């Protein structure tokens, strides 16, 4: 037999997976002279048989075993929430499936999603699973799968995508509709088409998720489009139903009148508070949090499912929880009058609100009362009633006294003061929209928020002091590029910002206070928000810029956030509170966990925003032709985004529909201006618009500008002249047209309108 033979080559590759090139193999096998030709023939033969895959011009990998590093394409999410990928070769995907395992080293890029490609390090786990750790995230690739509306046609059907970003439609042949009926919301995948190159792609329906006439269809679309895990596996439900809390030694807090203060419709209660004034005028505050770690132990089916979900996702009409109802709304929830295990922090604050000390307790509590924010606030404002009246002097007044002290220190700390309005969509019992209201921001909200912040700080400080692993909640300082862009924007308004100094929250707050109530308040608030980094989870402490805190960790919501559950376990280990703390194995995975839950948080935020956009479109569908006041929230070369007053719904005005003028996009000023007159539409500007078209399926609103543009201030006029002299400074478009935005929006089809969308039915 000639050397090298087939088995020798395969054995060598198995034992030396890093030797991927022909030169590496030849060197490792000490192949010389004429034997090189034999090696080439053996490699080509193994490739033809499918035992080797060519990963480059002169490199190979075994098809049943991935290389130690290489290009990976992430192709799907499992029902359990795992992101799955495969290695990429010149001929497509090959090798075993790889589970995304987080970043490699200190990689700071975003977590990959379905359709992404990345250079990864690949390793086999003890259980035989292969994990891919991202080194460099590459291009975003288009997912093959679409969520959309199925409409019957004479020869089968058509799936129209529910996403405004998706341009493809699928034609569905009769044999591929899988029982879908006209008006069904479906998930569809492309059908292999051979050499067919022209016309719409053929598709196969893989799942029917509901019907467009379902009142709550908007959330269903968002859940499936963003691949939010919805149904719990049977073993997870079984575990939740049978789980008993860990038997550990606990401090008795049942005589302390801890109370929960939450939204009136809250189903889970994971935090309770209590305060009392001490003889020296200082304040003791106790924040007690549901001891979820006593029920959700590491490595259990519940734990794996909670980690995969990362967090609960809150839609206008429903919640997709991180934990099953049996735990989230029952066993773990701090229900009034019921005995519950908790993890509590007792904090002592001086009269001026500075924390003097704190200590953690693993305890047992019994909530003395369940109050809504409005109830607690009314009692403090002199209109007590019900339970709030009974505990006004014993519980509520001390809480407000402690809060008054803590706010003194908070004001000195000066966290970023961006209090943006939040809207709430209201539904009737049938799921139809009855109205949209702006959530009132009460002092009771701020009280609970501030005590939770203090508890989170205490958790981070304790874990650092005990040299324990920590998953921090970090909010990095704004980047130099963003600050430079912010300063350039302010310059167009004849306002100055010193870009040479380190960004500080009190400087942003001073600017926001100066412009409050003025013409530029809205646009400057928007630009301050855009200048900020995105908050993420990290095992490395970068501080929290927005809160102006040196260390911060999420501790107060373990029912709905996996990060808090990890912090609880770390505190249990650090204090030797029981055997169910953070294991060494999990501590070694904190970087991977932090990356994953940062991704799931972004996924949930996208899904929540998508659902809200669709519900707002449904609500406004019978208002086509009506006029609204609004604020410009986005300025692009293609047109303007406007948030409507009252509902907060976002609509789009194509730049071609503004007027007959030639409009120029000024990126620095976040504005468009008419090249002839210099009149301007700017970020934050209040305008009057008309609703021209609604597409409920995509959640899109097409608007028409009624307001006249404003003359530019002097600073912006100078910037405009500069841009006009430099053709590279802005992008122009001649108006006069009335077509849809360049990104394209499907025309409104009455079949996409759910019931309850007409004014008559909303009554």
MARRO-71078 format. One record per residue (C-alpha): residue number from 1; residue in one letter; x, y, z. Coordinates in steps of 0.2 Angstrom, whole numbers, plus 5000, padded with zeros to 4 digits. Example, Ala and Ser with C-alpha at 12.3 -4.5 7.8 and 13.67 -1.06 7.14 Angstrom:
residues 2
1; A; 5062; 4978; 5039
2; S; 5068; 4995; 5036
end
This chain:
residues 763
1; X; 5000; 5000; 5000
2; X; 5006; 5017; 4995
3; X; 5011; 5030; 5009
4; X; 5001; 5040; 5014
5; X; 4985; 5030; 5014
6; X; 4968; 5035; 5017
7; X; 4967; 5029; 5035
8; X; 4983; 5037; 5040
9; X; 4977; 5054; 5034
10; X; 4961; 5052; 5043
11; X; 4969; 5047; 5059
12; X; 4981; 5061; 5058
13; X; 4968; 5074; 5055
14; X; 4958; 5067; 5070
15; X; 4973; 5068; 5081
16; X; 4979; 5085; 5074
17; X; 4963; 5095; 5071
18; X; 4973; 5111; 5069
19; X; 4983; 5104; 5055
20; X; 4970; 5110; 5041
21; X; 4981; 5114; 5026
22; X; 4989; 5102; 5014
23; X; 5006; 5108; 5019
24; X; 5002; 5105; 5038
25; X; 4997; 5087; 5034
26; X; 5012; 5084; 5023
27; X; 5024; 5091; 5036
28; X; 5015; 5081; 5050
29; X; 5016; 5065; 5041
30; X; 5034; 5068; 5035
31; X; 5028; 5066; 5017
32; X; 5041; 5071; 5004
33; X; 5045; 5070; 4985
34; X; 5033; 5059; 4975
35; X; 5023; 5055; 4991
36; X; 5016; 5073; 4990
37; X; 5007; 5068; 4974
38; X; 4999; 5053; 4982
39; X; 4994; 5064; 4997
40; X; 4985; 5076; 4985
41; X; 4976; 5061; 4977
42; X; 4971; 5054; 4994
43; X; 4964; 5071; 4999
44; X; 4954; 5073; 4983
45; X; 4947; 5056; 4985
46; X; 4942; 5059; 5003
47; X; 4934; 5075; 4997
48; X; 4924; 5067; 4983
49; X; 4918; 5054; 4996
50; X; 4912; 5067; 5008
51; X; 4924; 5062; 5022
52; X; 4933; 5079; 5020
53; X; 4927; 5096; 5016
54; X; 4937; 5109; 5007
55; X; 4937; 5125; 5018
56; X; 4949; 5135; 5007
57; X; 4960; 5133; 4992
58; X; 4972; 5121; 5000
59; X; 4964; 5117; 5017
60; X; 4953; 5103; 5023
61; X; 4942; 5098; 5038
62; X; 4934; 5082; 5042
63; X; 4915; 5082; 5039
64; X; 4910; 5074; 5055
65; X; 4922; 5085; 5066
66; X; 4924; 5104; 5065
67; X; 4941; 5112; 5065
68; X; 4947; 5121; 5081
69; X; 4943; 5138; 5073
70; X; 4934; 5143; 5057
71; X; 4919; 5153; 5049
72; X; 4903; 5148; 5057
73; X; 4885; 5153; 5050
74; X; 4871; 5153; 5063
75; X; 4856; 5145; 5055
76; X; 4842; 5142; 5068
77; X; 4836; 5144; 5085
78; X; 4830; 5128; 5094
79; X; 4813; 5128; 5103
80; X; 4824; 5129; 5119
81; X; 4832; 5145; 5113
82; X; 4849; 5139; 5108
83; X; 4857; 5147; 5093
84; X; 4864; 5134; 5082
85; X; 4877; 5135; 5068
86; X; 4888; 5125; 5056
87; X; 4905; 5128; 5049
88; X; 4906; 5136; 5032
89; X; 4916; 5129; 5017
90; X; 4918; 5134; 4999
91; X; 4903; 5122; 4995
92; X; 4891; 5127; 5009
93; X; 4889; 5121; 5027
94; X; 4897; 5106; 5034
95; X; 4900; 5096; 5050
96; X; 4891; 5094; 5066
97; X; 4879; 5107; 5073
98; X; 4887; 5120; 5085
99; X; 4879; 5128; 5099
100; X; 4883; 5147; 5102
101; X; 4893; 5148; 5118
102; X; 4897; 5166; 5119
103; X; 4911; 5177; 5115
104; X; 4929; 5171; 5115
105; X; 4940; 5181; 5126
106; X; 4936; 5199; 5129
107; X; 4926; 5201; 5112
108; X; 4914; 5216; 5114
109; X; 4904; 5214; 5098
110; X; 4885; 5211; 5099
111; X; 4880; 5193; 5101
112; X; 4876; 5184; 5084
113; X; 4858; 5181; 5079
114; X; 4851; 5169; 5066
115; X; 4858; 5172; 5049
116; X; 4875; 5180; 5056
117; X; 4892; 5173; 5051
118; X; 4907; 5174; 5063
119; X; 4925; 5168; 5065
120; X; 4924; 5156; 5080
121; X; 4934; 5146; 5091
122; X; 4926; 5128; 5092
123; X; 4927; 5116; 5106
124; X; 4919; 5100; 5112
125; X; 4911; 5100; 5129
126; X; 4911; 5085; 5141
127; X; 4894; 5080; 5136
128; X; 4899; 5078; 5118
129; X; 4891; 5095; 5112
130; X; 4901; 5106; 5101
131; X; 4902; 5125; 5106
132; X; 4906; 5140; 5095
133; X; 4914; 5155; 5103
134; X; 4914; 5171; 5093
135; X; 4930; 5179; 5089
136; X; 4924; 5191; 5076
137; X; 4906; 5194; 5070
138; X; 4905; 5197; 5052
139; X; 4891; 5201; 5040
140; X; 4873; 5200; 5044
141; X; 4864; 5188; 5032
142; X; 4846; 5187; 5027
143; X; 4836; 5174; 5036
144; X; 4827; 5162; 5024
145; X; 4812; 5161; 5036
146; X; 4798; 5174; 5035
147; X; 4783; 5177; 5046
148; X; 4768; 5184; 5037
149; X; 4750; 5184; 5031
150; X; 4744; 5170; 5019
151; X; 4731; 5175; 5006
152; X; 4723; 5162; 4995
153; X; 4725; 5164; 4976
154; X; 4717; 5155; 4961
155; X; 4732; 5143; 4960
156; X; 4737; 5142; 4979
157; X; 4742; 5156; 4989
158; X; 4754; 5170; 4994
159; X; 4763; 5175; 5010
160; X; 4766; 5193; 5012
161; X; 4779; 5197; 5025
162; X; 4775; 5205; 5042
163; X; 4791; 5215; 5043
164; X; 4794; 5231; 5034
165; X; 4812; 5226; 5032
166; X; 4808; 5211; 5022
167; X; 4805; 5213; 5003
168; X; 4802; 5195; 4998
169; X; 4785; 5186; 4996
170; X; 4783; 5167; 4994
171; X; 4771; 5159; 4982
172; X; 4763; 5144; 4990
173; X; 4758; 5129; 4980
174; X; 4742; 5120; 4986
175; X; 4753; 5105; 4992
176; X; 4764; 5116; 5003
177; X; 4751; 5126; 5012
178; X; 4750; 5114; 5026
179; X; 4731; 5118; 5030
180; X; 4734; 5137; 5030
181; X; 4718; 5146; 5026
182; X; 4715; 5164; 5019
183; X; 4720; 5177; 5032
184; X; 4731; 5165; 5043
185; X; 4747; 5171; 5050
186; X; 4760; 5159; 5046
187; X; 4779; 5155; 5046
188; X; 4786; 5150; 5029
189; X; 4802; 5144; 5022
190; X; 4809; 5144; 5004
191; X; 4806; 5129; 4994
192; X; 4820; 5122; 4984
193; X; 4817; 5127; 4966
194; X; 4831; 5120; 4955
195; X; 4835; 5131; 4941
196; X; 4819; 5142; 4942
197; X; 4826; 5160; 4942
198; X; 4811; 5171; 4938
199; X; 4796; 5177; 4947
200; X; 4792; 5176; 4966
201; X; 4801; 5162; 4976
202; X; 4791; 5147; 4980
203; X; 4788; 5144; 4999
204; X; 4783; 5130; 5011
205; X; 4772; 5135; 5026
206; X; 4779; 5127; 5041
207; X; 4768; 5133; 5055
208; X; 4751; 5142; 5057
209; X; 4752; 5154; 5072
210; X; 4735; 5162; 5072
211; X; 4723; 5173; 5061
212; X; 4724; 5191; 5056
213; X; 4707; 5193; 5064
214; X; 4713; 5188; 5081
215; X; 4712; 5203; 5092
216; X; 4730; 5199; 5099
217; X; 4738; 5195; 5083
218; X; 4751; 5209; 5084
219; X; 4760; 5200; 5099
220; X; 4759; 5183; 5090
221; X; 4768; 5190; 5075
222; X; 4782; 5199; 5086
223; X; 4784; 5183; 5096
224; X; 4787; 5172; 5081
225; X; 4796; 5185; 5070
226; X; 4809; 5187; 5084
227; X; 4809; 5169; 5089
228; X; 4805; 5172; 5107
229; X; 4803; 5155; 5116
230; X; 4785; 5154; 5121
231; X; 4779; 5136; 5127
232; X; 4788; 5128; 5141
233; X; 4794; 5110; 5138
234; X; 4784; 5097; 5148
235; X; 4799; 5093; 5160
236; X; 4801; 5111; 5165
237; X; 4782; 5113; 5169
238; X; 4783; 5096; 5179
239; X; 4798; 5103; 5188
240; X; 4789; 5119; 5192
241; X; 4774; 5111; 5199
242; X; 4783; 5099; 5210
243; X; 4798; 5110; 5216
244; X; 4800; 5114; 5234
245; X; 4811; 5128; 5241
246; X; 4829; 5123; 5247
247; X; 4829; 5119; 5266
248; X; 4842; 5131; 5273
249; X; 4844; 5142; 5288
250; X; 4834; 5158; 5287
251; X; 4832; 5174; 5297
252; X; 4814; 5177; 5302
253; X; 4807; 5194; 5295
254; X; 4789; 5189; 5296
255; X; 4786; 5202; 5310
256; X; 4793; 5216; 5299
257; X; 4779; 5224; 5289
258; X; 4787; 5223; 5272
259; X; 4775; 5228; 5258
260; X; 4774; 5227; 5239
261; X; 4771; 5242; 5228
262; X; 4768; 5237; 5210
263; X; 4757; 5242; 5195
264; X; 4739; 5238; 5198
265; X; 4738; 5224; 5186
266; X; 4755; 5215; 5191
267; X; 4754; 5196; 5192
268; X; 4771; 5194; 5200
269; X; 4779; 5203; 5215
270; X; 4797; 5200; 5217
271; X; 4802; 5215; 5228
272; X; 4795; 5221; 5245
273; X; 4801; 5237; 5255
274; X; 4801; 5243; 5273
275; X; 4809; 5258; 5282
276; X; 4810; 5265; 5299
277; X; 4819; 5280; 5307
278; X; 4832; 5276; 5320
279; X; 4835; 5286; 5336
280; X; 4850; 5295; 5329
281; X; 4839; 5302; 5314
282; X; 4846; 5289; 5302
283; X; 4836; 5277; 5292
284; X; 4835; 5259; 5291
285; X; 4828; 5252; 5274
286; X; 4825; 5234; 5270
287; X; 4823; 5228; 5252
288; X; 4817; 5210; 5252
289; X; 4818; 5200; 5235
290; X; 4810; 5183; 5231
291; X; 4822; 5169; 5233
292; X; 4820; 5162; 5216
293; X; 4837; 5152; 5218
294; X; 4829; 5142; 5231
295; X; 4817; 5135; 5218
296; X; 4828; 5136; 5202
297; X; 4844; 5126; 5206
298; X; 4859; 5126; 5194
299; X; 4858; 5113; 5181
300; X; 4840; 5109; 5183
301; X; 4828; 5109; 5168
302; X; 4820; 5125; 5175
303; X; 4838; 5133; 5176
304; X; 4842; 5129; 5158
305; X; 4826; 5135; 5152
306; X; 4827; 5152; 5162
307; X; 4845; 5154; 5155
308; X; 4840; 5151; 5137
309; X; 4825; 5164; 5139
310; X; 4836; 5176; 5148
311; X; 4822; 5187; 5153
312; X; 4803; 5189; 5152
313; X; 4796; 5198; 5137
314; X; 4782; 5211; 5141
315; X; 4770; 5215; 5127
316; X; 4755; 5227; 5128
317; X; 4743; 5213; 5130
318; X; 4753; 5198; 5137
319; X; 4769; 5192; 5145
320; X; 4780; 5178; 5139
321; X; 4788; 5174; 5156
322; X; 4806; 5168; 5160
323; X; 4799; 5156; 5173
324; X; 4783; 5145; 5172
325; X; 4767; 5153; 5180
326; X; 4768; 5140; 5194
327; X; 4784; 5150; 5200
328; X; 4783; 5167; 5193
329; X; 4765; 5171; 5199
330; X; 4763; 5158; 5213
331; X; 4777; 5150; 5223
332; X; 4790; 5164; 5220
333; X; 4779; 5179; 5220
334; X; 4778; 5189; 5237
335; X; 4760; 5187; 5239
336; X; 4751; 5197; 5253
337; X; 4749; 5187; 5269
338; X; 4759; 5171; 5263
339; X; 4775; 5165; 5269
340; X; 4789; 5167; 5257
341; X; 4808; 5164; 5256
342; X; 4817; 5179; 5252
343; X; 4835; 5187; 5250
344; X; 4835; 5203; 5259
345; X; 4847; 5218; 5261
346; X; 4846; 5229; 5276
347; X; 4854; 5246; 5273
348; X; 4857; 5261; 5285
349; X; 4856; 5279; 5277
350; X; 4862; 5295; 5286
351; X; 4850; 5310; 5287
352; X; 4858; 5316; 5271
353; X; 4855; 5300; 5262
354; X; 4872; 5293; 5261
355; X; 4873; 5274; 5264
356; X; 4883; 5270; 5280
357; X; 4882; 5251; 5280
358; X; 4872; 5236; 5273
359; X; 4871; 5218; 5276
360; X; 4862; 5203; 5267
361; X; 4850; 5191; 5274
362; X; 4843; 5174; 5268
363; X; 4826; 5176; 5276
364; X; 4808; 5172; 5277
365; X; 4795; 5185; 5276
366; X; 4776; 5188; 5275
367; X; 4770; 5203; 5264
368; X; 4759; 5215; 5275
369; X; 4750; 5223; 5260
370; X; 4750; 5223; 5242
371; X; 4748; 5241; 5235
372; X; 4747; 5249; 5218
373; X; 4758; 5264; 5215
374; X; 4742; 5275; 5214
375; X; 4735; 5269; 5231
376; X; 4752; 5272; 5240
377; X; 4753; 5289; 5232
378; X; 4735; 5294; 5236
379; X; 4738; 5290; 5254
380; X; 4754; 5301; 5255
381; X; 4744; 5315; 5246
382; X; 4731; 5315; 5259
383; X; 4718; 5304; 5251
384; X; 4721; 5287; 5260
385; X; 4709; 5272; 5258
386; X; 4708; 5254; 5261
387; X; 4724; 5245; 5266
388; X; 4735; 5261; 5262
389; X; 4725; 5270; 5276
390; X; 4728; 5256; 5288
391; X; 4747; 5256; 5286
392; X; 4749; 5275; 5282
393; X; 4758; 5280; 5298
394; X; 4767; 5263; 5302
395; X; 4774; 5259; 5285
396; X; 4771; 5272; 5271
397; X; 4776; 5288; 5280
398; X; 4793; 5280; 5286
399; X; 4796; 5274; 5268
400; X; 4793; 5292; 5261
401; X; 4804; 5299; 5275
402; X; 4818; 5287; 5270
403; X; 4816; 5292; 5252
404; X; 4817; 5310; 5256
405; X; 4834; 5307; 5264
406; X; 4840; 5296; 5250
407; X; 4835; 5309; 5237
408; X; 4847; 5322; 5244
409; X; 4862; 5310; 5240
410; X; 4854; 5306; 5223
411; X; 4853; 5324; 5218
412; X; 4872; 5326; 5223
413; X; 4876; 5311; 5213
414; X; 4866; 5318; 5198
415; X; 4861; 5303; 5188
416; X; 4856; 5307; 5170
417; X; 4839; 5316; 5171
418; X; 4830; 5309; 5155
419; X; 4812; 5307; 5160
420; X; 4804; 5302; 5143
421; X; 4785; 5299; 5143
422; X; 4779; 5281; 5143
423; X; 4763; 5276; 5135
424; X; 4751; 5261; 5139
425; X; 4739; 5253; 5127
426; X; 4723; 5248; 5135
427; X; 4712; 5233; 5130
428; X; 4695; 5227; 5134
429; X; 4692; 5209; 5140
430; X; 4690; 5204; 5121
431; X; 4707; 5210; 5117
432; X; 4702; 5225; 5107
433; X; 4711; 5242; 5110
434; X; 4701; 5254; 5119
435; X; 4713; 5268; 5121
436; X; 4731; 5274; 5124
437; X; 4736; 5283; 5139
438; X; 4752; 5291; 5145
439; X; 4758; 5283; 5161
440; X; 4759; 5295; 5175
441; X; 4776; 5296; 5184
442; X; 4772; 5297; 5202
443; X; 4784; 5299; 5217
444; X; 4779; 5282; 5222
445; X; 4787; 5275; 5206
446; X; 4803; 5285; 5210
447; X; 4804; 5279; 5228
448; X; 4803; 5261; 5223
449; X; 4816; 5264; 5209
450; X; 4828; 5272; 5220
451; X; 4827; 5259; 5234
452; X; 4830; 5245; 5220
453; X; 4845; 5255; 5214
454; X; 4852; 5256; 5231
455; X; 4850; 5237; 5234
456; X; 4858; 5233; 5217
457; X; 4873; 5244; 5222
458; X; 4874; 5235; 5238
459; X; 4874; 5218; 5229
460; X; 4889; 5224; 5218
461; X; 4899; 5231; 5232
462; X; 4897; 5216; 5243
463; X; 4902; 5204; 5229
464; X; 4917; 5214; 5225
465; X; 4922; 5215; 5243
466; X; 4921; 5196; 5245
467; X; 4930; 5194; 5228
468; X; 4916; 5185; 5221
469; X; 4912; 5183; 5202
470; X; 4899; 5196; 5197
471; X; 4888; 5199; 5182
472; X; 4888; 5218; 5182
473; X; 4875; 5229; 5173
474; X; 4886; 5241; 5164
475; X; 4882; 5257; 5155
476; X; 4898; 5263; 5147
477; X; 4903; 5282; 5145
478; X; 4898; 5289; 5128
479; X; 4911; 5287; 5115
480; X; 4922; 5301; 5108
481; X; 4913; 5299; 5091
482; X; 4896; 5301; 5098
483; X; 4901; 5316; 5109
484; X; 4909; 5324; 5094
485; X; 4893; 5322; 5084
486; X; 4883; 5329; 5099
487; X; 4894; 5344; 5100
488; X; 4893; 5347; 5081
489; X; 4874; 5346; 5082
490; X; 4874; 5359; 5096
491; X; 4885; 5370; 5086
492; X; 4871; 5371; 5073
493; X; 4860; 5378; 5086
494; X; 4873; 5391; 5092
495; X; 4876; 5381; 5108
496; X; 4893; 5374; 5114
497; X; 4899; 5358; 5121
498; X; 4917; 5355; 5127
499; X; 4922; 5339; 5118
500; X; 4939; 5339; 5127
501; X; 4932; 5335; 5144
502; X; 4926; 5318; 5150
503; X; 4907; 5316; 5148
504; X; 4899; 5318; 5165
505; X; 4880; 5316; 5169
506; X; 4879; 5333; 5178
507; X; 4884; 5342; 5162
508; X; 4871; 5334; 5152
509; X; 4858; 5338; 5166
510; X; 4863; 5356; 5166
511; X; 4860; 5357; 5148
512; X; 4843; 5349; 5149
513; X; 4838; 5360; 5163
514; X; 4843; 5376; 5153
515; X; 4833; 5371; 5137
516; X; 4818; 5364; 5147
517; X; 4802; 5372; 5140
518; X; 4811; 5380; 5125
519; X; 4810; 5377; 5107
520; X; 4824; 5365; 5106
521; X; 4819; 5354; 5121
522; X; 4813; 5339; 5111
523; X; 4827; 5338; 5099
524; X; 4841; 5340; 5112
525; X; 4833; 5327; 5123
526; X; 4833; 5315; 5108
527; X; 4851; 5319; 5104
528; X; 4857; 5316; 5122
529; X; 4848; 5300; 5122
530; X; 4856; 5295; 5105
531; X; 4874; 5300; 5112
532; X; 4872; 5286; 5126
533; X; 4880; 5269; 5125
534; X; 4868; 5254; 5126
535; X; 4867; 5246; 5144
536; X; 4873; 5228; 5144
537; X; 4878; 5214; 5156
538; X; 4896; 5210; 5158
539; X; 4908; 5201; 5169
540; X; 4920; 5216; 5168
541; X; 4915; 5232; 5178
542; X; 4914; 5247; 5167
543; X; 4903; 5257; 5179
544; X; 4885; 5264; 5175
545; X; 4887; 5281; 5167
546; X; 4868; 5285; 5166
547; X; 4866; 5281; 5185
548; X; 4883; 5289; 5189
549; X; 4888; 5274; 5199
550; X; 4905; 5265; 5200
551; X; 4898; 5248; 5202
552; X; 4880; 5241; 5199
553; X; 4873; 5224; 5197
554; X; 4855; 5218; 5195
555; X; 4848; 5210; 5210
556; X; 4830; 5215; 5212
557; X; 4820; 5205; 5199
558; X; 4825; 5187; 5198
559; X; 4808; 5182; 5193
560; X; 4810; 5190; 5176
561; X; 4829; 5192; 5174
562; X; 4842; 5178; 5173
563; X; 4856; 5191; 5178
564; X; 4848; 5194; 5195
565; X; 4846; 5175; 5198
566; X; 4865; 5173; 5195
567; X; 4869; 5188; 5207
568; X; 4858; 5179; 5220
569; X; 4868; 5163; 5218
570; X; 4884; 5173; 5220
571; X; 4878; 5181; 5236
572; X; 4873; 5164; 5243
573; X; 4890; 5157; 5240
574; X; 4899; 5173; 5246
575; X; 4889; 5172; 5263
576; X; 4889; 5153; 5264
577; X; 4870; 5155; 5265
578; X; 4867; 5137; 5258
579; X; 4873; 5124; 5246
580; X; 4863; 5131; 5231
581; X; 4875; 5146; 5227
582; X; 4885; 5149; 5212
583; X; 4896; 5134; 5206
584; X; 4913; 5136; 5200
585; X; 4907; 5129; 5183
586; X; 4894; 5143; 5182
587; X; 4907; 5156; 5188
588; X; 4919; 5151; 5174
589; X; 4904; 5154; 5161
590; X; 4900; 5172; 5167
591; X; 4907; 5180; 5151
592; X; 4896; 5168; 5140
593; X; 4881; 5171; 5151
594; X; 4883; 5190; 5151
595; X; 4884; 5190; 5132
596; X; 4869; 5178; 5130
597; X; 4857; 5188; 5141
598; X; 4862; 5204; 5133
599; X; 4857; 5197; 5117
600; X; 4840; 5190; 5124
601; X; 4837; 5207; 5131
602; X; 4839; 5216; 5114
603; X; 4828; 5203; 5106
604; X; 4814; 5206; 5119
605; X; 4816; 5225; 5116
606; X; 4814; 5223; 5097
607; X; 4799; 5211; 5099
608; X; 4790; 5223; 5111
609; X; 4793; 5238; 5100
610; X; 4787; 5228; 5085
611; X; 4771; 5223; 5094
612; X; 4767; 5240; 5100
613; X; 4770; 5247; 5082
614; X; 4757; 5235; 5076
615; X; 4744; 5238; 5089
616; X; 4746; 5257; 5087
617; X; 4743; 5255; 5068
618; X; 4727; 5244; 5071
619; X; 4721; 5258; 5083
620; X; 4724; 5272; 5070
621; X; 4718; 5262; 5055
622; X; 4701; 5270; 5054
623; X; 4709; 5288; 5056
624; X; 4716; 5289; 5038
625; X; 4714; 5307; 5033
626; X; 4714; 5314; 5051
627; X; 4727; 5327; 5056
628; X; 4738; 5326; 5071
629; X; 4751; 5335; 5080
630; X; 4768; 5327; 5081
631; X; 4787; 5328; 5085
632; X; 4800; 5324; 5072
633; X; 4810; 5310; 5080
634; X; 4821; 5304; 5065
635; X; 4829; 5313; 5050
636; X; 4836; 5303; 5036
637; X; 4840; 5306; 5018
638; X; 4824; 5297; 5013
639; X; 4812; 5307; 5024
640; X; 4806; 5311; 5042
641; X; 4800; 5300; 5056
642; X; 4787; 5308; 5067
643; X; 4779; 5303; 5083
644; X; 4761; 5307; 5085
645; X; 4755; 5316; 5100
646; X; 4744; 5306; 5111
647; X; 4747; 5289; 5105
648; X; 4766; 5291; 5102
649; X; 4764; 5281; 5086
650; X; 4779; 5283; 5074
651; X; 4775; 5287; 5056
652; X; 4785; 5291; 5040
653; X; 4785; 5306; 5028
654; X; 4795; 5303; 5012
655; X; 4806; 5318; 5008
656; X; 4799; 5318; 4990
657; X; 4782; 5323; 4997
658; X; 4788; 5338; 5007
659; X; 4787; 5351; 4993
660; X; 4794; 5355; 4976
661; X; 4810; 5361; 4984
662; X; 4827; 5352; 4982
663; X; 4829; 5345; 5000
664; X; 4847; 5342; 5007
665; X; 4850; 5331; 5022
666; X; 4861; 5339; 5035
667; X; 4868; 5324; 5046
668; X; 4877; 5335; 5058
669; X; 4861; 5346; 5062
670; X; 4849; 5331; 5061
671; X; 4839; 5341; 5049
672; X; 4834; 5343; 5031
673; X; 4833; 5360; 5022
674; X; 4827; 5367; 5006
675; X; 4842; 5372; 4996
676; X; 4834; 5388; 4989
677; X; 4826; 5395; 5004
678; X; 4835; 5387; 5018
679; X; 4819; 5382; 5027
680; X; 4821; 5368; 5038
681; X; 4813; 5353; 5047
682; X; 4824; 5347; 5062
683; X; 4825; 5333; 5075
684; X; 4813; 5337; 5089
685; X; 4802; 5350; 5079
686; X; 4783; 5350; 5083
687; X; 4774; 5348; 5067
688; X; 4756; 5345; 5060
689; X; 4754; 5330; 5049
690; X; 4740; 5320; 5040
691; X; 4738; 5301; 5041
692; X; 4738; 5295; 5023
693; X; 4740; 5276; 5024
694; X; 4740; 5263; 5038
695; X; 4747; 5245; 5036
696; X; 4742; 5236; 5052
697; X; 4751; 5220; 5046
698; X; 4768; 5229; 5046
699; X; 4764; 5242; 5059
700; X; 4767; 5256; 5047
701; X; 4760; 5273; 5046
702; X; 4763; 5285; 5030
703; X; 4761; 5303; 5034
704; X; 4759; 5319; 5025
705; X; 4767; 5336; 5031
706; X; 4755; 5350; 5034
707; X; 4766; 5362; 5044
708; X; 4778; 5374; 5035
709; X; 4796; 5372; 5038
710; X; 4805; 5384; 5049
711; X; 4819; 5396; 5045
712; X; 4836; 5389; 5051
713; X; 4845; 5398; 5066
714; X; 4861; 5407; 5062
715; X; 4872; 5393; 5067
716; X; 4863; 5381; 5056
717; X; 4863; 5393; 5041
718; X; 4882; 5393; 5042
719; X; 4882; 5374; 5043
720; X; 4871; 5374; 5028
721; X; 4882; 5386; 5018
722; X; 4897; 5375; 5022
723; X; 4888; 5359; 5016
724; X; 4882; 5367; 5000
725; X; 4900; 5371; 4996
726; X; 4905; 5353; 4999
727; X; 4894; 5341; 4989
728; X; 4900; 5327; 5001
729; X; 4892; 5335; 5016
730; X; 4874; 5331; 5013
731; X; 4862; 5321; 5002
732; X; 4848; 5329; 4992
733; X; 4832; 5325; 4985
734; X; 4820; 5335; 4974
735; X; 4802; 5334; 4982
736; X; 4785; 5335; 4973
737; X; 4782; 5316; 4973
738; X; 4770; 5307; 4985
739; X; 4776; 5290; 4983
740; X; 4780; 5278; 4998
741; X; 4796; 5278; 5008
742; X; 4811; 5272; 4998
743; X; 4812; 5256; 5009
744; X; 4795; 5252; 5003
745; X; 4779; 5248; 5012
746; X; 4765; 5236; 5007
747; X; 4749; 5245; 5002
748; X; 4735; 5244; 5015
749; X; 4724; 5229; 5013
750; X; 4707; 5228; 5023
751; X; 4710; 5210; 5025
752; X; 4725; 5214; 5037
753; X; 4713; 5223; 5049
754; X; 4709; 5214; 5065
755; X; 4692; 5216; 5073
756; X; 4690; 5230; 5085
757; X; 4700; 5242; 5074
758; X; 4685; 5253; 5069
759; X; 4679; 5267; 5080
760; X; 4661; 5259; 5081
761; X; 4669; 5243; 5088
762; X; 4681; 5252; 5100
763; X; 4666; 5260; 5108
end
